[in-house]
């Protein structure tokens, strides 16, 4: 199967050099009928994980991924695992201690994409309609309570920003 929206989103990088999890996950959902866009709070990395993976978050953070037929598709792992690989949902949730999960159906993602021009944004590099933020738009539509971290990350609104 081809993933034209995901292919475009994978080519994009945030200004801080991080992968754009919301862009990638929403693009996957556009390309995969029957999928959902998911948001959740992942645990902070342990001290050992932070040594092993420079840049791993020392605080809990909000992450986005797709789900299809009970499997997790985490497009931010494409480079690390050599493609888009289905992951056991229970394992993914357990390993990352995911909590506070919010979901958008593909129908919701399609509607929002049409409203803000998301597909053209990721596939052709066009600005979103009105210059709206992709992340803000999808997070708010899903009802996620969030704040920006100092490093540009997305934190739960209950997390103290340092």
MIPA-80319 format. One record per residue (C-alpha): residue number from 0; residue in three letters; x, y, z negated. Coordinates in Angstrom, 1 decimal, decimal comma, padded with zeros to 4 digits. Example, Ala and Ser with C-alpha at 12.3 -4.5 7.8 and 13.67 -1.06 7.14 Angstrom:
2
     n   res     east    north       up
     0   ALA    012,3   -004,5   -007,8
     1   SER    013,7   -001,1   -007,1
***
This chain:
162
     n   res     east    north       up
     0   UNK    000,0    000,0    000,0
     1   UNK    001,2    003,5    000,8
     2   UNK    001,1    006,2   -001,8
     3   UNK    001,2    009,5    000,1
     4   UNK    000,3    011,7   -002,9
     5   UNK    002,6    009,9   -005,3
     6   UNK    005,5    010,0   -002,7
     7   UNK    005,2    013,8   -002,7
     8   UNK    004,9    014,0   -006,5
     9   UNK    008,0    011,9   -006,9
    10   UNK    010,0    014,3   -004,8
    11   UNK    009,0    017,2   -007,2
    12   UNK    011,0    018,0   -010,3
    13   UNK    010,3    020,4   -013,1
    14   UNK    012,4    023,5   -013,5
    15   UNK    014,0    021,9   -016,5
    16   UNK    014,9    018,8   -014,4
    17   UNK    012,4    016,6   -016,0
    18   UNK    010,0    014,3   -014,1
    19   UNK    006,5    015,6   -013,8
    20   UNK    004,4    012,9   -015,5
    21   UNK    001,1    014,6   -015,0
    22   UNK    001,8    015,3   -011,3
    23   UNK    002,9    011,7   -010,7
    24   UNK    000,1    010,1   -012,7
    25   UNK   -002,6    012,2   -011,1
    26   UNK   -001,1    011,5   -007,6
    27   UNK   -001,1    007,8   -008,3
    28   UNK   -004,8    008,0   -009,3
    29   UNK   -005,6    009,9   -006,0
    30   UNK   -003,9    007,1   -004,1
    31   UNK   -005,4    004,2   -006,0
    32   UNK   -009,2    003,7   -005,9
    33   UNK   -010,5    002,4   -009,2
    34   UNK   -007,7    003,8   -011,3
    35   UNK   -007,8    006,3   -014,2
    36   UNK   -005,6    009,1   -015,3
    37   UNK   -004,6    008,7   -019,0
    38   UNK   -003,0    010,9   -021,5
    39   UNK   -001,8    009,9   -025,0
    40   UNK    000,6    010,9   -027,7
    41   UNK    003,8    008,9   -027,7
    42   UNK    006,0    008,5   -030,8
    43   UNK    009,2    010,3   -031,3
    44   UNK    012,3    008,5   -030,2
    45   UNK    014,3    006,8   -032,9
    46   UNK    017,9    008,0   -033,5
    47   UNK    019,3    005,0   -031,7
    48   UNK    017,0    005,6   -028,7
    49   UNK    018,2    009,2   -028,6
    50   UNK    021,8    008,0   -028,5
    51   UNK    021,0    005,5   -025,8
    52   UNK    018,8    007,9   -023,8
    53   UNK    020,0    011,5   -023,9
    54   UNK    017,0    013,8   -023,6
    55   UNK    014,6    011,3   -025,4
    56   UNK    012,1    013,3   -027,5
    57   UNK    012,9    013,7   -031,2
    58   UNK    009,2    014,6   -031,7
    59   UNK    005,9    013,0   -030,7
    60   UNK    004,8    014,2   -027,3
    61   UNK    002,0    013,9   -024,8
    62   UNK    002,5    011,8   -021,7
    63   UNK    000,5    010,9   -018,7
    64   UNK    000,2    007,6   -016,8
    65   UNK   -002,3    005,7   -014,6
    66   UNK   -004,2    002,6   -015,3
    67   UNK   -005,7    000,2   -012,8
    68   UNK   -007,4   -003,2   -013,6
    69   UNK   -006,1   -003,2   -017,2
    70   UNK   -002,5   -002,5   -016,3
    71   UNK   -000,4    000,6   -016,9
    72   UNK    001,3    002,3   -014,0
    73   UNK    003,9    004,8   -015,3
    74   UNK    005,2    006,7   -012,2
    75   UNK    007,9    008,4   -014,3
    76   UNK    009,7    005,0   -014,4
    77   UNK    009,9    004,5   -010,7
    78   UNK    013,6    005,4   -010,4
    79   UNK    014,5    003,3   -013,5
    80   UNK    012,7    000,1   -012,4
    81   UNK    013,0    000,4   -008,7
    82   UNK    009,4    001,0   -007,8
    83   UNK    005,9    001,2   -009,1
    84   UNK    005,5   -001,8   -011,4
    85   UNK    002,4   -002,8   -013,3
    86   UNK    003,0   -003,0   -017,1
    87   UNK    001,0   -004,9   -019,6
    88   UNK   -001,2   -002,3   -021,3
    89   UNK   -001,0   -003,7   -024,8
    90   UNK    002,8   -003,9   -024,6
    91   UNK    003,1   -000,3   -023,2
    92   UNK    000,8    001,0   -026,0
    93   UNK    002,6   -000,9   -028,7
    94   UNK    006,2   -000,1   -027,6
    95   UNK    005,4    003,6   -027,4
    96   UNK    003,0    003,7   -030,4
    97   UNK    000,5    005,5   -028,2
    98   UNK   -002,4    007,2   -030,0
    99   UNK   -005,0    009,9   -029,2
   100   UNK   -005,8    008,6   -025,7
   101   UNK   -007,8    010,6   -023,2
   102   UNK   -008,9    009,5   -019,8
   103   UNK   -010,1    011,0   -016,5
   104   UNK   -011,8    008,9   -013,9
   105   UNK   -010,6    008,9   -010,3
   106   UNK   -013,8    010,7   -009,5
   107   UNK   -012,8    013,5   -011,9
   108   UNK   -009,2    013,6   -010,5
   109   UNK   -010,6    013,8   -006,9
   110   UNK   -012,9    016,7   -007,9
   111   UNK   -010,2    018,6   -009,7
   112   UNK   -007,7    018,0   -006,9
   113   UNK   -010,2    019,5   -004,4
   114   UNK   -010,8    022,5   -006,7
   115   UNK   -007,1    023,3   -007,2
   116   UNK   -005,6    022,0   -003,9
   117   UNK   -003,5    019,4   -005,8
   118   UNK   -003,1    016,9   -002,9
   119   UNK   -001,7    019,7   -000,6
   120   UNK    000,5    020,9   -003,5
   121   UNK    002,2    017,5   -003,9
   122   UNK    002,2    016,3   -000,3
   123   UNK    003,1    019,6    001,4
   124   UNK    004,5    021,8   -001,3
   125   UNK    001,7    024,3   -001,1
   126   UNK    000,8    026,4   -004,1
   127   UNK   -002,2    025,4   -006,0
   128   UNK   -005,4    027,5   -005,5
   129   UNK   -005,1    030,6   -007,6
   130   UNK   -001,6    029,5   -008,8
   131   UNK   -003,2    027,4   -011,5
   132   UNK   -001,0    025,0   -013,5
   133   UNK   -001,5    021,4   -012,6
   134   UNK   -000,7    020,2   -016,1
   135   UNK   -002,9    022,7   -017,9
   136   UNK   -005,8    021,9   -015,5
   137   UNK   -005,7    018,2   -016,0
   138   UNK   -004,9    018,3   -019,8
   139   UNK   -007,8    020,7   -020,4
   140   UNK   -010,2    018,7   -018,2
   141   UNK   -009,4    015,6   -020,3
   142   UNK   -009,9    017,4   -023,6
   143   UNK   -006,4    017,1   -024,8
   144   UNK   -005,4    019,5   -027,5
   145   UNK   -001,8    020,5   -026,7
   146   UNK    000,9    023,2   -027,0
   147   UNK    004,1    023,8   -025,0
   148   UNK    007,3    022,8   -026,8
   149   UNK    010,3    025,1   -026,6
   150   UNK    011,9    022,7   -024,1
   151   UNK    008,9    022,8   -021,8
   152   UNK    007,5    019,5   -023,1
   153   UNK    003,9    019,0   -023,9
   154   UNK    003,2    018,4   -027,6
   155   UNK    000,1    017,6   -029,6
   156   UNK   -001,5    020,8   -030,9
   157   UNK   -000,9    019,4   -034,4
   158   UNK    002,9    019,2   -033,8
   159   UNK    004,9    022,1   -035,2
   160   UNK    006,7    023,8   -032,4
   161   UNK    010,4    024,5   -033,3
***
